[in-house]
Amino acid sequence: MADDRVIQSITRRVLCMAAAAGAVTLPARPAAAQRCPAPPRAKGPALWLDLDQAELDDAYDQSVYAFNARNISERRAINSEAVTNYIGKPARAMFGRSETEGIDIFRTAKANAPTVLFIHGGAWRGGRAAEDHYMAEPFIRAGANFLLIDFNNVLETKGDLFPMVDQLRRGVEWTYRNARSFGGDPDRLYLIGHSSGSHLGGCLVTTDWSSRGIPPNVFKGALLGSGIYDLKPVRLSKRGTYVKITDQVEQELSPQRQIAQLHTPLVLTHGSLETPEFQRQSRDFHAAVAAAGKPVKLLEGIGYNHYETQETLGNPYGFMGRAAMQMIGLA
C-alpha cells in the first residue's frame, strides 16, 4: 500500500532555524530529521546500520531532535487541566491490585459507543495517564469513550518490560469485559499509542488473545505513532543501560517479529523531524506488515518532531487526530 504523506505548511520554527543557519530560501522538499546543533566530532566504527555508538545513542534520545520538548510538556499540563475543567474529571477504574493499575475513563454522551484505549509514552521510564487528559475532549464530543491506562514504568520494574506488558494486557481484558459498564460497545475497541506507548501497543496487537478468552481481533484498529517495533538497536543504544533487553525480551517483545499474531488493521505514523531511527522503525514495520498481506497504512507528518505529533491527537483536524477519527469512523 502506498504511503500517505500529510503535507503541512512550513513552520515558523523551521524558518527561524534556517535564518540562523544562513539559509534565505525555502526548502524545495519536505524537511528531514532535524538534529539540534552539536560540536563536530570524528565518526567511530559503525555499530548499527551506518550509525556509530554516539549516533545510535542520539537516534534514541528525543531531546537531541526536539529542542522544544519542555515547552510541549508545559502545554500538555495546562491543556489537560483546562480540558477537565470543561468536561469534568474522569472516572477511575482499577484493573489490578496496585494503585498504579487503573484506567481514567472519559465517557461520551452516546450509548453503546466505540471506545479508545490510549497508551502513553515516556521512553518506558516516565509518564502517567493524567498528563494526557488534553486529548479526551475531541473524542467524547465526536461520540467515543476515551480511556487512558496507567501502568508501572521500567524503573519501577527494575528494567523489565514484561511486567508492563502484562499490566497492559490485563487492562485490555478489563476494558473489553467491562465496556458496557461505561456505555461502550466491546466490539468496537480501538487502540492508540505514542512513542514507547506505541511499542507497548505493538505488543498488545500481537498478543495471542484467544488464549485469554478474548477475540483475536479485540481491537478493530490501532493507531501507533512514532513507535519502536524491533528492540535490537535499542538494546545496543544507551537505553540499554536502564532497560534490560535479553534475548527473550528482544524476540518476544519486538512486534515486528510477532506479525503472525497480528489481527488488527494498523495506522502507523511518524514526523519528518524525528530521529532517523524512529522514522526507520515505522517504515520497516510498515513494510513487514504489508509484506505479510495484512492491512496497514503509514502516514508521515511533515514539519513535526516527535512530541509535536502526539500533541495533534488533541485536535480532530490535526495530523494524528484526523487519522484517529477516520480509523474509528467518526471523521
Summary of the structure (lengths in Angstrom):
residues: 331
radius of gyration: 19.3
end to end distance: 21.6
largest distance: 61.2
contacts: 1100
relative contact order: 0.16
helix: 43%
strand: 17%
